[in-house]
Amino acid sequence: MQWADRIGRRLKLRDLHILLTVVERGSMAKAAAELAISQPAVSKAITDLEYMFGLRLLDRGRGGIEPTAYGHALVARGRVIFDELKQGIDEVAFLADPSAAELHIGSTESIAAGFLPAVIKDFSQEQPRVRLNVAQAVISKLHYRELRERSIDLMLGRIPTPFKEADLKAEVVYDDQVVVVAGRRSKWARARKLELADLSGERWILPPADTMHGSLTTELFGASGTDLPRAPVTTLSIHLCCQLVATTRFVTMLPASIIRHGNHDRSLKVLPIRLPAQPRPVAIVTLKNRALSPAAKLFIESVRRTARLDGKGSIP
């Protein structure tokens, strides 16, 4: 009876949308301007919601408007409601016309520099009219903001192990071991057998120590019985690493997928150094309990297919 009396017959999506906008903007006036309605209409929608629930949803103060605990709970669920509704509309549109589909993907730079272009090539051949929006994202133990805010449909990148994000699902598609790389004109490019210690005095490019990439690199040097070298350059930029290594005396470590897919055959050489095996899983990360669109499901199939083919390749 409570559902029928309070929700089923009385709750309006329009009022819920207004509440979400007020909370996002922190002001009824700003919400009214964004929604192109009057401020009294915004105030009435909030009052109607508070009356229906019998609870105060917003606190009004000099610093603006903040949701109460009840408001926070309703806003969190409201975002899910509107996201699922949008997903449903997108699914209907896709079934009616596949060219209307749009997919938002988050990718780390290392994946975008190698594996992702191969996936997009495969996917675009199957679904040439689906629009892909790719955003650079950060995957770490603390950053999955884009997924949680539902601004992207899925994220592709290397994940930490163990993966402990209770609200996220990670499907591992391949293991991206790193390799030691030098320029084709480097004196090391002609070597047939090397140890990591042989390069201890070289000019290394390493990831920052306080990143997931940096901690894994430190573990590799430690497991090899070699002190971490003093790196004159630290960066997470794959493009910068490839450019510097190809044209100068720098050496670095890169994910093997970048060498396989990045068209670096003429400029970079994988050195014959056997590194200790380290878990470096690359995964498709999605939000649990969020319905995936048909386009997202097809894209995930392309990721799996490309990963299977990638496993049969070799590193130049």
Protein Blocks (a to p, Z undefined) as FASTA:
>chain_A
ZZmmmmmmmmcfklmmmmmmmmmnopaklmmmmnopafklmmmmmmmmmmmnopafbdcd
fkbccddfklmmmmmmmmmmmmmmmmmmmmmmmmmomklpccdddddfklmmmmmmmmmm
mmmmmmmmbccddddddddfklckkmmnopafbdcdddddddfbfkbccddfbdcddddd
ddfkbmklmpcbdcfklmmmpccddddfkbmklmmmmmmmmmnopacdddfbdcfbfklm
mmmmmmmmbdcdddfklmmmnopmmmpccddddcddddddddddddehiacdfklmmmmm
mmmmmmmmmmmmccZZ
